[in-house]
Amino acid sequence: MTLAIVYSRASIGVEAPLVTIEVHISNGQPRLTIVGLPEATVKEAGDRVRSALINANFIYPPQRITINLAPADLPKEGGRFDLPIAIGILAASGQIDADLLKQFEFLGELALTGHLRGVHGAIPAVISAEKSKRQMILAQQNANEAALVSNATTYFAKSLLDVVNMLNKRDKLPICQQVLQNSAENRPLVSRDLTDIIGQQHAKRALTIAAAGQHNLLFLGPPGTGKTMLASRLADLLPEMSDEEAIETASVTSLVQNELNFQNWKQRPFRSPHHSASMVALVGGGSIPKPGEISLAHNGVLFLDELPEFERKVLDALRQPLEAGEIIISRANAKVQFPARFQLIAAMNPSPTGHYQGTHNRTSPQQVMRYLNRLSGPFLDRFDLSIEVPLLPQGALQSSSENRGETTEQVRKRVFFARKMQFERAGKINAQLTTREIERDCNLSAQDALFLENALTKLGLSVRAYHRILKVARTIADLAGEKEIKQIHLAEALGYRAMDRLLQRLQGES
């Protein structure tokens, strides 16, 4: 047989389109040619495959070898096609039984010794292979993540020789074992508890509301008040991801890591990029598009500390993903879509010196306004809650742990029941309610509607802020187990508008 067809998968965002690898061996001067829009790393596969075949004691055909990666208009990059190319050459030269090739797909980079190395994006490839009713063979390094796709049959191998022995029916390959996760048994003991934070009960309450309704939250206060500690506790307050959410998140993570951490893989991600992060690092991109921090935080938390220190254009780039739950990156040869449904938590000082009031304040209202103007109004509108985190009063550091409020475990239980109410009512979390769903689920009495309208006029808030206040009030009612939103819930929701009050005060002083 001088022609062989082998199947593999490319990596385009979180999609894994089919690549058909056609290998033809013909008479002529010994040469290997790869066609089909390959990147430089794919073109280099010829040398890796040749050395791997020779070092694994196979015969490298001393003839002309033409390899076509179809479809030709699909970009291909990385060493993921090494294994299928090697299998194709062996099949075309009659060294392996080609009868089984049509039921398998192959993925893996080859070392010069013939050993297999893992590749990025194994999970989307396994999912796509299962949908095509084919079985995937990949490197042992990718075995654990492939096992997360429970309904797929996936084999792993240590070397090219192992794969060939299986295809020639001399041996069997091990099947990736399903990773069994039990929420109660595998969730670790919480090492970062809310009771570690002294005082700040008002901020802890805001954190509870944010966790229950998946609301975006901004902490505003001087240095050393516990803003970062509070934000780092949020992920532990959230319920575990469902199987579907966990697979989505692992699929994105697999695009930038060969091996994933599967200890409690259903825990929600918590990402905290430095304020010097570029737009590409935060939202994704590059000549070959890769996911950014917002996609790596999919189904989890993105924490931005020292918020005004980020470039304004970088923060404004978050506005569309925050609304849409995805980011689309366009390039000349492809348009790539990454999921980006994350909860945004941010922390900032109220002025360049860290303080706005008191003996520590050394800035004028005009200087504070210039500092805050680094953040655009439309971006600040994306926060459902903004809360002041003040300095602790004298004597607070001597308080015992028994007087520090609820533990993380206690809050998590209340968050779970509040979310359960939301899903039973609307099938989604409160932060994701549409305008029509807000009108349906956030009904107000005439008296309460007038109360809210007067408050909005006084604070000068936008229509978007009006809807966000209603969603926060709905979450507060859910935490209280109430079916209807009452004035007390609206009043508390309006209390979490610290940034609006600060800007209004500064405008009055300017």
C-alpha positions in Angstrom: 0.0 0.0 0.0 1.5 3.4 -1.0 -1.3 5.6 0.3 -2.6 5.8 3.8 -5.2 8.0 5.5 -5.0 8.9 9.2 -7.2 11.1 11.3 -6.1 13.8 13.8 -7.4 17.1 15.3 -6.3 20.7 15.0 -6.7 23.2 17.8 -8.7 26.4 17.0 -9.8 28.0 20.2 -11.8 25.5 22.2 -12.8 23.7 18.9 -10.9 20.7 17.5 -11.7 20.4 13.8 -10.9 17.2 12.0 -7.6 17.0 10.1 -7.3 14.2 7.5 -3.6 13.2 7.0 -3.0 11.7 3.6 0.4 10.0 3.2 1.6 9.0 -0.3 4.9 7.2 -1.0 6.2 7.2 -4.6 9.3 6.5 -6.5 11.7 9.4 -6.8 14.5 11.2 -5.0 14.1 10.6 -1.2 12.3 13.6 0.2 9.5 14.5 2.6 7.0 17.2 1.7 4.2 18.5 3.9 1.4 20.5 2.3 -1.9 21.9 3.7 -1.1 25.3 5.3 1.3 24.0 8.0 3.1 26.3 10.4 6.9 26.1 10.9 6.5 23.7 13.8 4.5 21.3 11.6 7.1 21.5 8.8 9.7 20.5 11.3 7.7 17.3 12.0 9.4 15.6 9.1 12.8 15.5 10.8 11.3 14.5 14.2 9.3 11.7 12.6 12.3 10.4 10.6 14.5 10.2 13.7 11.7 8.6 15.8 11.1 5.9 13.2 14.7 5.0 12.8 15.4 5.0 16.6 12.3 2.8 17.2 13.8 0.3 14.7 11.3 0.9 11.9 12.3 1.3 8.3 12.1 4.9 7.0 11.2 4.6 3.3 14.0 5.8 1.0 11.5 7.3 -1.4 9.5 10.4 -2.0 6.9 11.0 0.7 4.1 13.5 0.3 1.9 14.4 3.3 -1.3 16.4 2.9 -3.0 17.9 5.9 -6.6 18.5 4.8 -8.5 20.7 4.8 -5.8 22.9 3.3 -7.4 26.2 4.4 -7.3 25.2 8.1 -4.2 26.6 10.0 -2.2 23.9 11.7 0.5 24.4 14.4 2.4 22.6 17.0 3.8 19.0 17.2 0.4 17.4 17.6 0.6 15.8 14.1 3.9 13.9 14.7 2.2 10.7 15.8 -0.4 10.5 13.0 2.2 11.4 10.4 4.5 8.6 11.6 1.5 6.1 11.6 0.7 7.2 8.1 4.2 6.6 6.8 4.3 3.1 8.5 0.9 2.2 7.0 1.7 3.5 3.5 5.0 1.5 3.6 3.2 -1.7 4.7 4.9 -1.9 8.2 1.6 -1.9 10.1 -1.9 -3.1 9.5 -3.9 -0.2 8.1 -7.3 -1.9 8.6 -7.9 -0.3 12.1 -6.9 3.3 11.2 -10.4 4.4 10.2 -11.7 3.9 13.7 -9.0 5.8 15.5 -7.7 9.4 15.8 -4.1 10.1 16.8 -2.6 13.0 18.7 0.9 13.5 20.1 4.4 14.9 19.6 7.3 12.5 19.1 10.7 12.7 20.7 13.6 11.7 18.6 13.7 8.4 20.6 10.2 7.6 19.5 8.6 8.4 22.9 5.3 10.3 23.0 4.9 13.8 24.5 1.7 15.5 25.5 0.2 18.4 23.6 -2.1 21.3 24.4 -5.8 21.1 23.8 -6.3 17.3 24.4 -9.7 17.6 25.9 -11.5 19.4 23.0 -9.9 16.8 20.7 -11.2 13.9 22.7 -14.7 15.4 22.8 -14.7 15.9 19.1 -13.4 12.4 18.4 -16.2 10.9 20.6 -18.8 12.9 18.6 -17.3 11.4 15.4 -17.6 7.9 16.8 -13.9 7.3 16.8 -11.4 6.5 19.6 -8.4 8.7 20.4 -4.9 7.5 21.0 -2.6 10.0 22.7 0.4 10.4 25.0 0.4 9.2 28.6 1.0 12.8 29.6 -2.5 13.7 28.4 -4.2 10.6 29.9 -5.6 12.1 33.0 -7.3 15.1 31.3 -8.6 12.8 28.5 -10.2 10.6 31.2 -12.4 13.6 32.3 -14.4 13.0 29.1 -16.3 10.1 30.7 -18.3 9.0 27.7 -15.3 8.6 25.4 -13.0 5.6 25.0 -9.5 7.0 24.9 -6.2 5.1 24.8 -2.8 6.3 25.9 0.7 5.2 25.0 4.2 5.9 26.1 5.9 5.5 22.7 5.3 5.0 19.0 6.2 1.3 19.4 3.3 0.8 21.8 0.9 2.3 19.3 2.2 0.1 16.5 2.0 -3.0 18.6 -1.6 -2.3 19.3 -2.4 -1.7 15.6 -0.6 -4.9 14.6 -2.7 -6.7 17.3 0.4 -7.8 19.2 -0.5 -5.9 22.4 -3.2 -3.7 23.9 -3.1 -0.1 25.0 -4.4 0.9 28.4 -7.6 2.9 28.5 -7.6 6.3 30.2 -9.4 5.7 33.5 -12.3 8.0 34.4 -11.4 10.4 37.1 -14.0 9.9 39.8 -14.8 13.0 41.9 -16.9 13.0 44.9 -17.8 16.4 46.1 -18.1 15.5 49.8 -14.9 13.4 49.9 -12.6 15.3 47.6 -13.3 18.9 48.6 -10.3 20.0 50.8 -10.6 21.5 54.2 -10.8 25.2 53.7 -7.4 26.6 54.7 -8.4 30.2 54.1 -11.5 31.0 56.3 -13.5 34.1 56.5 -12.8 34.2 60.3 -9.2 34.8 59.5 -10.2 38.4 58.6 -10.7 40.7 61.6 -13.7 42.9 61.5 -15.1 44.1 58.2 -18.5 42.5 58.7 -20.1 44.9 56.1 -17.6 43.8 53.5 -18.1 40.1 54.4 -21.8 40.6 53.9 -21.1 42.1 50.4 -18.9 39.2 49.6 -21.7 36.8 50.6 -24.2 38.6 48.4 -21.7 38.5 45.5 -21.1 34.8 45.9 -24.9 34.0 46.1 -25.8 36.0 42.9 -22.5 35.9 41.0 -22.3 39.7 41.2 -19.3 41.7 40.2 -17.8 43.4 43.3 -15.5 46.3 43.9 -13.7 46.9 47.2 -12.7 50.5 47.9 -10.4 51.4 50.8 -7.0 52.4 52.1 -4.1 49.9 52.2 -4.0 47.2 54.8 -7.7 46.9 55.4 -8.1 43.3 54.1 -9.4 43.9 50.6 -7.1 41.3 49.0 -7.8 38.8 51.8 -11.5 39.2 51.3 -11.3 38.7 47.6 -9.2 35.6 48.0 -11.9 34.0 50.1 -14.6 34.2 47.4 -13.7 31.1 45.5 -14.1 29.0 48.7 -17.7 30.4 49.1 -18.8 29.2 45.7 -20.4 25.8 45.0 -18.4 23.3 43.0 -18.8 23.3 39.2 -21.1 20.9 37.5 -19.6 18.2 35.3 -20.4 20.3 32.2 -18.8 23.5 33.7 -15.7 21.6 34.8 -15.2 20.1 31.4 -15.6 23.6 29.8 -13.0 25.1 32.2 -10.6 22.2 31.8 -10.9 22.5 28.0 -9.7 26.1 28.1 -6.9 25.3 30.6 -5.7 22.4 28.4 -5.0 24.9 25.7 -2.1 26.4 27.7 -1.0 23.5 29.8 0.0 19.9 28.9 -0.8 18.6 32.3 -3.7 19.7 34.5 -4.1 19.6 38.3 -6.9 17.2 38.9 -6.9 17.5 42.6 -10.5 18.8 43.2 -10.8 19.6 39.5 -14.4 20.8 40.0 -13.3 23.8 42.2 -13.8 27.1 40.5 -10.7 28.8 39.2 -9.4 32.0 40.8 -7.1 34.1 38.6 -5.3 37.2 39.8 -3.2 38.8 37.1 -0.7 41.6 37.9 -1.7 45.1 37.1 1.1 45.3 34.5 -0.7 42.6 32.4 -1.1 43.5 28.7 -4.4 43.3 26.8 -3.3 40.1 25.2 -2.5 38.5 28.6 -5.8 39.6 30.0 -8.3 39.0 27.1 -6.3 36.6 24.9 -4.7 36.9 21.5 -1.4 36.5 19.8 -0.4 35.5 16.3 -1.7 32.1 17.2 -4.7 33.0 19.4 -4.4 31.7 23.0 -6.8 32.2 25.9 -6.2 35.1 28.3 -6.9 35.4 32.0 -10.6 36.1 31.5 -11.0 32.7 29.7 -8.8 30.9 32.2 -11.2 32.3 34.8 -14.2 30.8 33.0 -16.8 29.6 35.5 -14.7 31.1 38.3 -13.3 34.4 39.6 -11.1 37.0 38.1 -9.5 39.3 40.7 -7.9 42.6 39.7 -6.0 44.2 42.5 -4.8 47.8 42.3 -7.5 48.4 39.7 -6.5 52.0 38.6 -3.0 50.8 37.9 -4.2 48.7 35.0 -4.2 50.4 31.6 -7.5 52.0 30.9 -7.8 50.4 27.4 -7.1 47.0 29.0 -9.9 47.4 31.5 -12.3 48.7 28.8 -11.6 45.6 26.8 -13.4 43.6 29.6 -16.7 45.4 29.0 -17.9 43.2 26.1 -16.8 39.8 27.6 -18.5 40.8 30.9 -21.8 41.1 29.1 -21.5 38.4 26.5 -19.6 35.7 28.5 -17.2 35.1 25.6 -14.4 36.8 23.7 -13.9 36.6 19.9 -10.4 37.2 18.5 -10.2 37.8 14.8 -7.0 37.2 12.8 -6.4 37.2 9.0 -6.6 33.4 8.7 -9.1 32.6 11.5 -11.7 33.9 14.0 -11.3 32.2 17.4 -13.9 32.2 20.1 -13.1 31.5 23.8 -15.6 31.3 26.6 -15.2 34.0 29.3 -18.1 33.8 31.8 -16.3 34.9 34.9 -17.1 36.8 38.1 -15.1 40.1 38.4 -13.8 41.1 41.8 -11.6 44.2 42.1 -9.8 46.2 44.8 -8.5 49.7 44.7 -7.4 52.6 46.9 -9.7 55.7 46.9 -6.8 58.1 46.0 -3.2 58.1 44.8 -1.9 58.1 48.4 -4.3 55.4 49.5 -6.4 57.6 51.7 -9.2 60.1 51.0 -10.2 61.2 54.4 -8.6 61.6 57.8 -5.1 62.6 58.9 -3.4 60.4 56.2 -5.0 62.3 53.4 -2.6 64.4 51.4 -4.6 64.8 48.2 -7.0 67.4 46.9 -10.4 66.5 45.4 -9.1 67.4 42.0 -6.2 64.9 42.4 -8.5 62.2 43.5 -10.8 62.8 40.5 -7.9 62.5 38.1 -6.9 59.3 39.8 -10.4 57.8 39.6 -10.8 59.0 36.0 -8.4 56.3 35.0 -11.5 54.1 35.2 -14.2 54.8 32.6 -17.8 55.2 33.6 -19.1 52.3 31.4 -16.5 50.0 33.0 -17.5 51.0 36.6 -21.1 50.4 35.6 -20.3 46.7 35.2 -19.9 46.4 39.0 -23.1 45.3 40.8 -21.7 46.2 44.2 -19.0 48.6 45.4 -18.2 48.6 49.1 -16.0 50.7 51.3 -13.5 48.7 53.4 -12.4 51.1 56.1 -9.5 51.1 58.6 -10.2 49.0 61.6 -11.2 50.8 64.8 -8.9 50.9 67.8 -9.0 47.6 69.8 -10.4 45.5 66.9 -7.1 43.5 66.6 -7.7 42.1 70.1 -11.1 40.5 69.1 -11.4 36.8 69.5 -12.1 34.5 66.6 -15.5 33.7 68.1 -16.5 37.3 67.4 -15.5 37.4 63.8 -18.8 36.3 62.2 -19.7 33.3 60.2 -17.2 30.7 59.0 -16.6 30.0 55.3 -18.5 26.7 55.6 -21.5 28.4 57.1 -21.6 31.1 54.4 -21.2 28.5 51.7 -24.3 26.6 52.8 -26.3 29.8 52.7 -24.9 30.6 49.3 -25.9 27.1 48.1 -29.5 27.5 49.2 -29.8 31.0 47.7 -28.5 29.7 44.3 -30.9 26.8 44.5 -33.8 29.2 44.8 -32.5 31.2 41.8 -32.2 28.1 39.6 -35.6 26.8 40.6 -37.2 30.2 39.8 -35.3 31.3 36.6 -33.0 28.4 35.6 -30.0 30.7 36.0 -28.1 32.8 38.5 -29.4 36.3 39.3 -26.4 38.1 37.7 -27.3 36.5 34.3 -31.0 37.7 34.3 -32.1 39.5 31.2 -34.1 42.7 31.2 -37.3 40.8 30.6 -36.5 38.3 33.4 -35.7 41.1 35.7 -39.2 42.6 35.1 -40.7 39.1 35.8 -38.7 38.2 38.9 -38.0 41.6 40.5 -41.5 43.0 40.9 -41.8 46.0 43.2 -44.9 47.5 44.9 -45.7 51.1 43.8 -44.3 52.4 47.1 -41.0 50.5 46.7 -40.7 51.5 43.0 -41.0 55.2 44.0 -38.4 54.7 46.7 -36.0 53.2 44.3 -36.7 55.9 41.6 -36.0 58.7 44.1 -32.7 57.0 45.2 -31.6 56.7 41.6 -32.3 60.3 40.9 -30.4 61.4 44.0 -27.3 59.3 43.1 -27.6 60.1 39.4 -27.4 56.4 38.3 -27.9 54.9 34.9 -30.5 52.5 33.6 -27.9 49.8 33.7 -27.2 50.6 37.4 -31.0 50.4 38.0 -31.1 46.8 36.7 -28.1 45.9 38.7 -29.5 47.2 41.9 -32.7 45.2 41.3 -30.6 42.0 40.7 -28.7 42.6 43.9 -31.9 43.2 45.9 -33.3 39.9 44.4 -30.2 38.1 45.7 -30.5 39.7 49.2 -34.1 38.5 49.3 -33.0 35.0 48.2 -30.5 34.9 51.1 -33.3 35.9 53.4 -35.6 33.2 51.9 -38.1 35.8 50.8 -40.1 35.4 47.6 -40.7 39.1 47.1 -38.3 42.0 47.1 -39.0 44.4 49.9 -37.9 48.0 50.7 -35.3 46.7 53.2 -33.7 44.7 50.5 -33.6 47.7 48.1 -32.1 49.8 50.8 -29.4 47.4 51.5 -28.6 47.0 47.7 -28.4 50.8 47.4 -26.0 50.8 50.3 -23.5 48.9 48.1 -22.9 51.9 45.8 -19.8 53.3 47.5 -18.1 54.4 44.3 -21.2 56.4 43.2 -21.3 58.2 46.6 -17.6 59.0 46.4 -17.8 60.4 42.9 -20.8 62.5 43.9 -19.0 63.9 47.0 -15.9 64.8 44.9 -18.0 66.6 42.3 -19.6 68.6 45.1 -16.2 69.5 46.5 -14.6 70.4 43.2 
